[in-house]
Amino acid sequence: MRMDMGELVIEHEFSAPRSAVWAAFTEPEILAEWFGPQGWGVHVDTVEIEPRVGGVQKFVMHLLDDATQTSPVHATFTEVREHELMVTEDGPHEMTLNLVIEMRVELADCPTGTALRVIQGPLPAEVLEPSRTGWESSFNKLDRLFAKHL
């Protein structure tokens, strides 16, 4: 059985400096406050992040209404340039026919603060739009967090 695969590319601008956006992805206490789409959360005690080549990125998202519904992340950093780029590999995953999913997080200055670009794949074609919706929901949560603290 052949599964159609694709790549998710999503861009978002934050009214925050690059150092703050970087911290949102690399500091457990901050990541736990925003990561996951609306209705999902991350317990800070599940978060382990070592933003260096060979370091781990681990945490467990859970459905707020049913903590037995989880989505674990267990990735390894393959490239890191502080405040600019982080690349992780997560997998292999059964849902992607045992492929490893790469995620690139690119940060750049822009007039409003920080331009973020996330590239994730390969992903099964049918999860591309739900993944995009999930990221957008997460970024809305992060926007609110920045508005409250910056």
Rosetta constraint file for C-alpha pairs under 8 A:
AtomPair CA 3 CA 96 HARMONIC 7.95 0.50
AtomPair CA 3 CA 124 HARMONIC 6.63 0.50
AtomPair CA 3 CA 125 HARMONIC 7.96 0.50
AtomPair CA 4 CA 124 HARMONIC 5.87 0.50
AtomPair CA 4 CA 125 HARMONIC 5.56 0.50
AtomPair CA 5 CA 122 HARMONIC 5.85 0.50
AtomPair CA 5 CA 123 HARMONIC 5.32 0.50
AtomPair CA 5 CA 124 HARMONIC 4.40 0.50
AtomPair CA 5 CA 125 HARMONIC 4.99 0.50
AtomPair CA 6 CA 121 HARMONIC 6.47 0.50
AtomPair CA 6 CA 122 HARMONIC 5.38 0.50
AtomPair CA 6 CA 123 HARMONIC 5.29 0.50
AtomPair CA 6 CA 124 HARMONIC 6.14 0.50
AtomPair CA 6 CA 125 HARMONIC 5.39 0.50
AtomPair CA 6 CA 128 HARMONIC 7.24 0.50
AtomPair CA 7 CA 119 HARMONIC 6.93 0.50
AtomPair CA 7 CA 120 HARMONIC 5.74 0.50
AtomPair CA 7 CA 121 HARMONIC 4.55 0.50
AtomPair CA 7 CA 122 HARMONIC 5.27 0.50
AtomPair CA 7 CA 123 HARMONIC 6.02 0.50
AtomPair CA 7 CA 128 HARMONIC 7.37 0.50
AtomPair CA 8 CA 118 HARMONIC 7.70 0.50
AtomPair CA 8 CA 119 HARMONIC 5.55 0.50
AtomPair CA 8 CA 120 HARMONIC 5.08 0.50
AtomPair CA 8 CA 121 HARMONIC 6.26 0.50
AtomPair CA 8 CA 123 HARMONIC 7.54 0.50
AtomPair CA 8 CA 128 HARMONIC 6.03 0.50
AtomPair CA 8 CA 131 HARMONIC 7.81 0.50
AtomPair CA 8 CA 132 HARMONIC 7.13 0.50
AtomPair CA 9 CA 117 HARMONIC 7.10 0.50
AtomPair CA 9 CA 118 HARMONIC 5.71 0.50
AtomPair CA 9 CA 119 HARMONIC 4.54 0.50
AtomPair CA 9 CA 120 HARMONIC 6.62 0.50
AtomPair CA 10 CA 117 HARMONIC 5.78 0.50
AtomPair CA 10 CA 118 HARMONIC 5.30 0.50
AtomPair CA 10 CA 119 HARMONIC 6.63 0.50
AtomPair CA 10 CA 132 HARMONIC 6.93 0.50
AtomPair CA 11 CA 115 HARMONIC 7.22 0.50
AtomPair CA 11 CA 116 HARMONIC 5.58 0.50
AtomPair CA 11 CA 117 HARMONIC 4.46 0.50
AtomPair CA 11 CA 118 HARMONIC 6.42 0.50
AtomPair CA 12 CA 115 HARMONIC 5.98 0.50
AtomPair CA 12 CA 116 HARMONIC 5.25 0.50
AtomPair CA 12 CA 117 HARMONIC 6.63 0.50
AtomPair CA 12 CA 139 HARMONIC 7.65 0.50
AtomPair CA 13 CA 110 HARMONIC 7.75 0.50
AtomPair CA 13 CA 112 HARMONIC 7.05 0.50
AtomPair CA 13 CA 113 HARMONIC 7.07 0.50
AtomPair CA 13 CA 114 HARMONIC 5.62 0.50
AtomPair CA 13 CA 115 HARMONIC 4.45 0.50
AtomPair CA 13 CA 116 HARMONIC 5.99 0.50
AtomPair CA 14 CA 21 HARMONIC 7.87 0.50
AtomPair CA 14 CA 112 HARMONIC 6.82 0.50
AtomPair CA 14 CA 113 HARMONIC 5.78 0.50
AtomPair CA 14 CA 114 HARMONIC 5.21 0.50
AtomPair CA 14 CA 115 HARMONIC 6.45 0.50
AtomPair CA 14 CA 116 HARMONIC 7.60 0.50
AtomPair CA 14 CA 143 HARMONIC 6.59 0.50
AtomPair CA 15 CA 112 HARMONIC 5.33 0.50
AtomPair CA 15 CA 113 HARMONIC 4.66 0.50
AtomPair CA 15 CA 114 HARMONIC 6.56 0.50
AtomPair CA 15 CA 143 HARMONIC 7.64 0.50
AtomPair CA 15 CA 146 HARMONIC 7.51 0.50
AtomPair CA 16 CA 20 HARMONIC 6.24 0.50
AtomPair CA 16 CA 21 HARMONIC 6.79 0.50
AtomPair CA 16 CA 112 HARMONIC 7.69 0.50
AtomPair CA 16 CA 113 HARMONIC 4.94 0.50
AtomPair CA 16 CA 114 HARMONIC 6.06 0.50
AtomPair CA 16 CA 146 HARMONIC 6.77 0.50
AtomPair CA 16 CA 150 HARMONIC 7.35 0.50
AtomPair CA 17 CA 21 HARMONIC 6.63 0.50
AtomPair CA 17 CA 109 HARMONIC 7.72 0.50
AtomPair CA 17 CA 113 HARMONIC 5.30 0.50
AtomPair CA 17 CA 114 HARMONIC 5.78 0.50
AtomPair CA 18 CA 22 HARMONIC 5.97 0.50
AtomPair CA 18 CA 83 HARMONIC 5.81 0.50
AtomPair CA 18 CA 84 HARMONIC 7.75 0.50
AtomPair CA 18 CA 107 HARMONIC 6.64 0.50
AtomPair CA 18 CA 108 HARMONIC 7.05 0.50
AtomPair CA 18 CA 109 HARMONIC 6.89 0.50
AtomPair CA 18 CA 113 HARMONIC 7.24 0.50
AtomPair CA 18 CA 114 HARMONIC 5.48 0.50
AtomPair CA 19 CA 23 HARMONIC 6.12 0.50
AtomPair CA 19 CA 83 HARMONIC 5.72 0.50
AtomPair CA 20 CA 24 HARMONIC 6.24 0.50
AtomPair CA 21 CA 25 HARMONIC 6.71 0.50
AtomPair CA 21 CA 83 HARMONIC 7.93 0.50
AtomPair CA 21 CA 114 HARMONIC 7.47 0.50
AtomPair CA 22 CA 26 HARMONIC 6.23 0.50
AtomPair CA 22 CA 82 HARMONIC 7.60 0.50
AtomPair CA 22 CA 83 HARMONIC 5.41 0.50
AtomPair CA 22 CA 84 HARMONIC 7.89 0.50
AtomPair CA 22 CA 107 HARMONIC 7.93 0.50
AtomPair CA 23 CA 27 HARMONIC 5.29 0.50
AtomPair CA 23 CA 30 HARMONIC 7.13 0.50
AtomPair CA 24 CA 30 HARMONIC 5.23 0.50
AtomPair CA 24 CA 31 HARMONIC 5.22 0.50
AtomPair CA 25 CA 30 HARMONIC 7.58 0.50
AtomPair CA 25 CA 31 HARMONIC 5.70 0.50
AtomPair CA 26 CA 30 HARMONIC 7.97 0.50
AtomPair CA 26 CA 31 HARMONIC 7.00 0.50
AtomPair CA 26 CA 49 HARMONIC 6.12 0.50
AtomPair CA 26 CA 50 HARMONIC 7.59 0.50
AtomPair CA 26 CA 51 HARMONIC 6.54 0.50
AtomPair CA 27 CA 31 HARMONIC 6.09 0.50
AtomPair CA 27 CA 49 HARMONIC 7.12 0.50
AtomPair CA 28 CA 32 HARMONIC 6.03 0.50
AtomPair CA 28 CA 44 HARMONIC 6.08 0.50
AtomPair CA 28 CA 47 HARMONIC 5.59 0.50
AtomPair CA 28 CA 48 HARMONIC 6.73 0.50
AtomPair CA 28 CA 49 HARMONIC 6.80 0.50
AtomPair CA 29 CA 33 HARMONIC 6.75 0.50
AtomPair CA 29 CA 44 HARMONIC 5.95 0.50
AtomPair CA 30 CA 34 HARMONIC 7.07 0.50
AtomPair CA 31 CA 35 HARMONIC 5.57 0.50
AtomPair CA 31 CA 42 HARMONIC 7.91 0.50
AtomPair CA 31 CA 44 HARMONIC 7.95 0.50
AtomPair CA 32 CA 41 HARMONIC 7.03 0.50
AtomPair CA 32 CA 42 HARMONIC 4.91 0.50
AtomPair CA 32 CA 43 HARMONIC 6.03 0.50
AtomPair CA 32 CA 44 HARMONIC 5.25 0.50
AtomPair CA 32 CA 47 HARMONIC 7.57 0.50
AtomPair CA 33 CA 41 HARMONIC 7.67 0.50
AtomPair CA 33 CA 42 HARMONIC 7.37 0.50
AtomPair CA 33 CA 145 HARMONIC 7.90 0.50
AtomPair CA 34 CA 41 HARMONIC 7.51 0.50
AtomPair CA 34 CA 138 HARMONIC 6.19 0.50
AtomPair CA 34 CA 139 HARMONIC 7.74 0.50
AtomPair CA 34 CA 141 HARMONIC 5.40 0.50
AtomPair CA 34 CA 142 HARMONIC 5.36 0.50
AtomPair CA 34 CA 145 HARMONIC 7.38 0.50
AtomPair CA 35 CA 41 HARMONIC 6.64 0.50
AtomPair CA 35 CA 42 HARMONIC 6.71 0.50
AtomPair CA 35 CA 61 HARMONIC 7.94 0.50
AtomPair CA 35 CA 138 HARMONIC 5.62 0.50
AtomPair CA 35 CA 141 HARMONIC 7.79 0.50
AtomPair CA 35 CA 142 HARMONIC 7.77 0.50
AtomPair CA 36 CA 40 HARMONIC 5.32 0.50
AtomPair CA 36 CA 41 HARMONIC 5.72 0.50
AtomPair CA 36 CA 42 HARMONIC 7.24 0.50
AtomPair CA 36 CA 61 HARMONIC 6.54 0.50
AtomPair CA 36 CA 134 HARMONIC 6.88 0.50
AtomPair CA 36 CA 135 HARMONIC 7.39 0.50
AtomPair CA 36 CA 137 HARMONIC 7.58 0.50
AtomPair CA 36 CA 138 HARMONIC 5.26 0.50
AtomPair CA 37 CA 41 HARMONIC 7.74 0.50
AtomPair CA 37 CA 133 HARMONIC 7.88 0.50
AtomPair CA 37 CA 134 HARMONIC 4.71 0.50
AtomPair CA 37 CA 135 HARMONIC 6.56 0.50
AtomPair CA 37 CA 136 HARMONIC 7.66 0.50
AtomPair CA 37 CA 137 HARMONIC 4.86 0.50
AtomPair CA 37 CA 138 HARMONIC 4.73 0.50
AtomPair CA 38 CA 134 HARMONIC 7.71 0.50
AtomPair CA 38 CA 137 HARMONIC 5.88 0.50
AtomPair CA 38 CA 138 HARMONIC 6.83 0.50
AtomPair CA 38 CA 141 HARMONIC 7.79 0.50
AtomPair CA 39 CA 63 HARMONIC 6.11 0.50
AtomPair CA 39 CA 64 HARMONIC 5.58 0.50
AtomPair CA 39 CA 65 HARMONIC 7.44 0.50
AtomPair CA 40 CA 61 HARMONIC 6.43 0.50
AtomPair CA 40 CA 62 HARMONIC 5.48 0.50
AtomPair CA 40 CA 63 HARMONIC 4.49 0.50
AtomPair CA 40 CA 64 HARMONIC 5.25 0.50
AtomPair CA 41 CA 61 HARMONIC 5.46 0.50
AtomPair CA 41 CA 62 HARMONIC 5.44 0.50
AtomPair CA 41 CA 63 HARMONIC 6.49 0.50
AtomPair CA 41 CA 64 HARMONIC 6.23 0.50
AtomPair CA 42 CA 46 HARMONIC 7.37 0.50
AtomPair CA 42 CA 47 HARMONIC 7.89 0.50
AtomPair CA 42 CA 59 HARMONIC 7.12 0.50
AtomPair CA 42 CA 60 HARMONIC 5.96 0.50
AtomPair CA 42 CA 61 HARMONIC 4.70 0.50
AtomPair CA 42 CA 62 HARMONIC 6.24 0.50
AtomPair CA 43 CA 47 HARMONIC 7.25 0.50
AtomPair CA 43 CA 59 HARMONIC 7.98 0.50
AtomPair CA 43 CA 60 HARMONIC 7.28 0.50
AtomPair CA 43 CA 61 HARMONIC 7.55 0.50
AtomPair CA 46 CA 58 HARMONIC 7.18 0.50
AtomPair CA 46 CA 59 HARMONIC 4.86 0.50
AtomPair CA 46 CA 60 HARMONIC 5.93 0.50
AtomPair CA 47 CA 57 HARMONIC 7.58 0.50
AtomPair CA 47 CA 58 HARMONIC 5.55 0.50
AtomPair CA 47 CA 59 HARMONIC 4.31 0.50
AtomPair CA 47 CA 60 HARMONIC 7.29 0.50
AtomPair CA 48 CA 56 HARMONIC 6.91 0.50
AtomPair CA 48 CA 57 HARMONIC 5.77 0.50
AtomPair CA 48 CA 58 HARMONIC 5.05 0.50
AtomPair CA 48 CA 59 HARMONIC 6.43 0.50
AtomPair CA 49 CA 55 HARMONIC 7.28 0.50
AtomPair CA 49 CA 56 HARMONIC 5.64 0.50
AtomPair CA 49 CA 57 HARMONIC 4.49 0.50
AtomPair CA 49 CA 58 HARMONIC 6.36 0.50
AtomPair CA 50 CA 55 HARMONIC 4.72 0.50
AtomPair CA 50 CA 56 HARMONIC 5.36 0.50
AtomPair CA 50 CA 57 HARMONIC 6.43 0.50
AtomPair CA 51 CA 55 HARMONIC 5.94 0.50
AtomPair CA 51 CA 56 HARMONIC 7.30 0.50
AtomPair CA 51 CA 57 HARMONIC 7.65 0.50
AtomPair CA 51 CA 77 HARMONIC 6.63 0.50
AtomPair CA 51 CA 80 HARMONIC 6.71 0.50
AtomPair CA 51 CA 86 HARMONIC 7.70 0.50
AtomPair CA 52 CA 77 HARMONIC 6.20 0.50
AtomPair CA 52 CA 78 HARMONIC 7.81 0.50
AtomPair CA 52 CA 79 HARMONIC 7.28 0.50
AtomPair CA 52 CA 80 HARMONIC 5.82 0.50
AtomPair CA 53 CA 76 HARMONIC 7.71 0.50
AtomPair CA 53 CA 77 HARMONIC 5.03 0.50
AtomPair CA 53 CA 78 HARMONIC 4.98 0.50
AtomPair CA 53 CA 79 HARMONIC 5.49 0.50
AtomPair CA 53 CA 80 HARMONIC 6.22 0.50
AtomPair CA 54 CA 76 HARMONIC 5.89 0.50
AtomPair CA 54 CA 77 HARMONIC 5.35 0.50
AtomPair CA 54 CA 78 HARMONIC 6.12 0.50
AtomPair CA 55 CA 76 HARMONIC 5.69 0.50
AtomPair CA 55 CA 77 HARMONIC 5.40 0.50
AtomPair CA 56 CA 74 HARMONIC 7.15 0.50
AtomPair CA 56 CA 75 HARMONIC 5.78 0.50
AtomPair CA 56 CA 76 HARMONIC 4.58 0.50
AtomPair CA 56 CA 77 HARMONIC 6.13 0.50
AtomPair CA 57 CA 73 HARMONIC 7.23 0.50
AtomPair CA 57 CA 74 HARMONIC 5.87 0.50
AtomPair CA 57 CA 75 HARMONIC 5.04 0.50
AtomPair CA 57 CA 76 HARMONIC 6.00 0.50
AtomPair CA 57 CA 77 HARMONIC 7.16 0.50
AtomPair CA 57 CA 88 HARMONIC 7.96 0.50
AtomPair CA 58 CA 72 HARMONIC 7.50 0.50
AtomPair CA 58 CA 73 HARMONIC 5.30 0.50
AtomPair CA 58 CA 74 HARMONIC 4.52 0.50
AtomPair CA 58 CA 75 HARMONIC 6.31 0.50
AtomPair CA 59 CA 72 HARMONIC 5.97 0.50
AtomPair CA 59 CA 73 HARMONIC 5.40 0.50
AtomPair CA 59 CA 74 HARMONIC 6.87 0.50
AtomPair CA 60 CA 70 HARMONIC 6.51 0.50
AtomPair CA 60 CA 71 HARMONIC 5.76 0.50
AtomPair CA 60 CA 72 HARMONIC 4.17 0.50
AtomPair CA 60 CA 73 HARMONIC 6.04 0.50
AtomPair CA 61 CA 70 HARMONIC 5.51 0.50
AtomPair CA 61 CA 71 HARMONIC 5.03 0.50
AtomPair CA 61 CA 72 HARMONIC 5.99 0.50
AtomPair CA 61 CA 73 HARMONIC 7.87 0.50
AtomPair CA 62 CA 66 HARMONIC 7.46 0.50
AtomPair CA 62 CA 67 HARMONIC 5.37 0.50
AtomPair CA 62 CA 68 HARMONIC 7.19 0.50
AtomPair CA 62 CA 69 HARMONIC 5.70 0.50
AtomPair CA 62 CA 70 HARMONIC 4.30 0.50
AtomPair CA 62 CA 71 HARMONIC 6.30 0.50
AtomPair CA 63 CA 67 HARMONIC 5.38 0.50
AtomPair CA 63 CA 68 HARMONIC 7.49 0.50
AtomPair CA 63 CA 69 HARMONIC 5.50 0.50
AtomPair CA 63 CA 70 HARMONIC 6.39 0.50
AtomPair CA 73 CA 90 HARMONIC 7.14 0.50
AtomPair CA 74 CA 90 HARMONIC 5.88 0.50
AtomPair CA 74 CA 91 HARMONIC 7.43 0.50
AtomPair CA 75 CA 88 HARMONIC 5.84 0.50
AtomPair CA 75 CA 89 HARMONIC 5.23 0.50
AtomPair CA 75 CA 90 HARMONIC 4.14 0.50
AtomPair CA 75 CA 91 HARMONIC 7.10 0.50
AtomPair CA 76 CA 88 HARMONIC 5.24 0.50
AtomPair CA 76 CA 89 HARMONIC 5.38 0.50
AtomPair CA 76 CA 90 HARMONIC 6.57 0.50
AtomPair CA 77 CA 86 HARMONIC 7.04 0.50
AtomPair CA 77 CA 87 HARMONIC 5.72 0.50
AtomPair CA 77 CA 88 HARMONIC 4.30 0.50
AtomPair CA 77 CA 89 HARMONIC 6.59 0.50
AtomPair CA 78 CA 86 HARMONIC 7.75 0.50
AtomPair CA 78 CA 87 HARMONIC 5.55 0.50
AtomPair CA 78 CA 88 HARMONIC 5.49 0.50
AtomPair CA 78 CA 89 HARMONIC 6.94 0.50
AtomPair CA 79 CA 85 HARMONIC 7.37 0.50
AtomPair CA 79 CA 86 HARMONIC 5.63 0.50
AtomPair CA 79 CA 87 HARMONIC 5.00 0.50
AtomPair CA 79 CA 88 HARMONIC 7.18 0.50
AtomPair CA 80 CA 84 HARMONIC 7.94 0.50
AtomPair CA 80 CA 85 HARMONIC 5.58 0.50
AtomPair CA 80 CA 86 HARMONIC 4.51 0.50
AtomPair CA 80 CA 87 HARMONIC 6.47 0.50
AtomPair CA 81 CA 85 HARMONIC 4.94 0.50
AtomPair CA 81 CA 86 HARMONIC 6.41 0.50
AtomPair CA 82 CA 86 HARMONIC 7.75 0.50
AtomPair CA 83 CA 107 HARMONIC 6.62 0.50
AtomPair CA 84 CA 106 HARMONIC 5.79 0.50
AtomPair CA 84 CA 107 HARMONIC 4.75 0.50
AtomPair CA 84 CA 108 HARMONIC 6.51 0.50
AtomPair CA 85 CA 104 HARMONIC 7.18 0.50
AtomPair CA 85 CA 105 HARMONIC 5.65 0.50
AtomPair CA 85 CA 106 HARMONIC 4.67 0.50
AtomPair CA 85 CA 107 HARMONIC 6.23 0.50
AtomPair CA 86 CA 104 HARMONIC 5.90 0.50
AtomPair CA 86 CA 105 HARMONIC 5.28 0.50
AtomPair CA 86 CA 106 HARMONIC 6.79 0.50
AtomPair CA 87 CA 102 HARMONIC 7.00 0.50
AtomPair CA 87 CA 103 HARMONIC 5.57 0.50
AtomPair CA 87 CA 104 HARMONIC 4.45 0.50
AtomPair CA 87 CA 105 HARMONIC 6.34 0.50
AtomPair CA 88 CA 102 HARMONIC 5.66 0.50
AtomPair CA 88 CA 103 HARMONIC 5.27 0.50
AtomPair CA 88 CA 104 HARMONIC 6.67 0.50
AtomPair CA 89 CA 100 HARMONIC 6.25 0.50
AtomPair CA 89 CA 101 HARMONIC 5.59 0.50
AtomPair CA 89 CA 102 HARMONIC 4.50 0.50
AtomPair CA 89 CA 103 HARMONIC 6.44 0.50
AtomPair CA 90 CA 100 HARMONIC 5.67 0.50
AtomPair CA 90 CA 101 HARMONIC 5.20 0.50
AtomPair CA 90 CA 102 HARMONIC 6.42 0.50
AtomPair CA 91 CA 98 HARMONIC 7.23 0.50
AtomPair CA 91 CA 99 HARMONIC 6.69 0.50
AtomPair CA 91 CA 100 HARMONIC 4.53 0.50
AtomPair CA 91 CA 101 HARMONIC 6.13 0.50
AtomPair CA 92 CA 96 HARMONIC 7.78 0.50
AtomPair CA 92 CA 98 HARMONIC 4.60 0.50
AtomPair CA 92 CA 99 HARMONIC 5.00 0.50
AtomPair CA 92 CA 100 HARMONIC 4.54 0.50
AtomPair CA 92 CA 101 HARMONIC 7.32 0.50
AtomPair CA 93 CA 97 HARMONIC 6.60 0.50
AtomPair CA 93 CA 98 HARMONIC 4.61 0.50
AtomPair CA 93 CA 99 HARMONIC 5.96 0.50
AtomPair CA 93 CA 100 HARMONIC 6.60 0.50
AtomPair CA 93 CA 101 HARMONIC 7.89 0.50
AtomPair CA 94 CA 98 HARMONIC 4.87 0.50
AtomPair CA 94 CA 99 HARMONIC 7.70 0.50
AtomPair CA 95 CA 124 HARMONIC 7.60 0.50
AtomPair CA 96 CA 100 HARMONIC 7.79 0.50
AtomPair CA 96 CA 122 HARMONIC 7.58 0.50
AtomPair CA 96 CA 123 HARMONIC 6.44 0.50
AtomPair CA 96 CA 124 HARMONIC 6.28 0.50
AtomPair CA 99 CA 122 HARMONIC 7.63 0.50
AtomPair CA 100 CA 122 HARMONIC 7.70 0.50
AtomPair CA 101 CA 120 HARMONIC 6.86 0.50
AtomPair CA 101 CA 121 HARMONIC 5.15 0.50
AtomPair CA 101 CA 122 HARMONIC 5.71 0.50
AtomPair CA 101 CA 123 HARMONIC 7.18 0.50
AtomPair CA 102 CA 119 HARMONIC 7.89 0.50
AtomPair CA 102 CA 120 HARMONIC 5.64 0.50
AtomPair CA 102 CA 121 HARMONIC 5.49 0.50
AtomPair CA 102 CA 122 HARMONIC 7.19 0.50
AtomPair CA 103 CA 118 HARMONIC 6.93 0.50
AtomPair CA 103 CA 119 HARMONIC 5.63 0.50
AtomPair CA 103 CA 120 HARMONIC 4.38 0.50
AtomPair CA 103 CA 121 HARMONIC 6.69 0.50
AtomPair CA 104 CA 117 HARMONIC 7.78 0.50
AtomPair CA 104 CA 118 HARMONIC 5.52 0.50
AtomPair CA 104 CA 119 HARMONIC 5.05 0.50
AtomPair CA 104 CA 120 HARMONIC 6.43 0.50
AtomPair CA 105 CA 116 HARMONIC 7.01 0.50
AtomPair CA 105 CA 117 HARMONIC 5.85 0.50
AtomPair CA 105 CA 118 HARMONIC 4.71 0.50
AtomPair CA 105 CA 119 HARMONIC 6.75 0.50
AtomPair CA 106 CA 116 HARMONIC 5.70 0.50
AtomPair CA 106 CA 117 HARMONIC 5.07 0.50
AtomPair CA 106 CA 118 HARMONIC 6.42 0.50
AtomPair CA 107 CA 114 HARMONIC 6.54 0.50
AtomPair CA 107 CA 115 HARMONIC 5.73 0.50
AtomPair CA 107 CA 116 HARMONIC 4.83 0.50
AtomPair CA 107 CA 117 HARMONIC 6.63 0.50
AtomPair CA 108 CA 114 HARMONIC 5.66 0.50
AtomPair CA 108 CA 115 HARMONIC 5.14 0.50
AtomPair CA 108 CA 116 HARMONIC 6.69 0.50
AtomPair CA 109 CA 113 HARMONIC 5.96 0.50
AtomPair CA 109 CA 114 HARMONIC 4.73 0.50
AtomPair CA 109 CA 115 HARMONIC 5.96 0.50
AtomPair CA 110 CA 114 HARMONIC 5.34 0.50
AtomPair CA 110 CA 115 HARMONIC 5.75 0.50
AtomPair CA 123 CA 127 HARMONIC 6.75 0.50
AtomPair CA 123 CA 128 HARMONIC 6.68 0.50
AtomPair CA 124 CA 128 HARMONIC 6.89 0.50
AtomPair CA 126 CA 130 HARMONIC 7.86 0.50
AtomPair CA 127 CA 131 HARMONIC 5.84 0.50
AtomPair CA 128 CA 132 HARMONIC 6.17 0.50
AtomPair CA 129 CA 133 HARMONIC 6.17 0.50
AtomPair CA 130 CA 134 HARMONIC 6.14 0.50
AtomPair CA 131 CA 135 HARMONIC 6.19 0.50
AtomPair CA 132 CA 136 HARMONIC 6.17 0.50
AtomPair CA 133 CA 137 HARMONIC 6.15 0.50
AtomPair CA 134 CA 138 HARMONIC 6.19 0.50
AtomPair CA 135 CA 139 HARMONIC 6.07 0.50
AtomPair CA 136 CA 140 HARMONIC 6.22 0.50
AtomPair CA 137 CA 141 HARMONIC 6.49 0.50
AtomPair CA 138 CA 142 HARMONIC 6.34 0.50
AtomPair CA 139 CA 143 HARMONIC 6.05 0.50
AtomPair CA 140 CA 144 HARMONIC 6.35 0.50
AtomPair CA 141 CA 145 HARMONIC 6.30 0.50
AtomPair CA 142 CA 146 HARMONIC 6.18 0.50
AtomPair CA 143 CA 147 HARMONIC 6.17 0.50
AtomPair CA 144 CA 148 HARMONIC 6.23 0.50
AtomPair CA 145 CA 149 HARMONIC 6.27 0.50
AtomPair CA 146 CA 150 HARMONIC 5.38 0.50
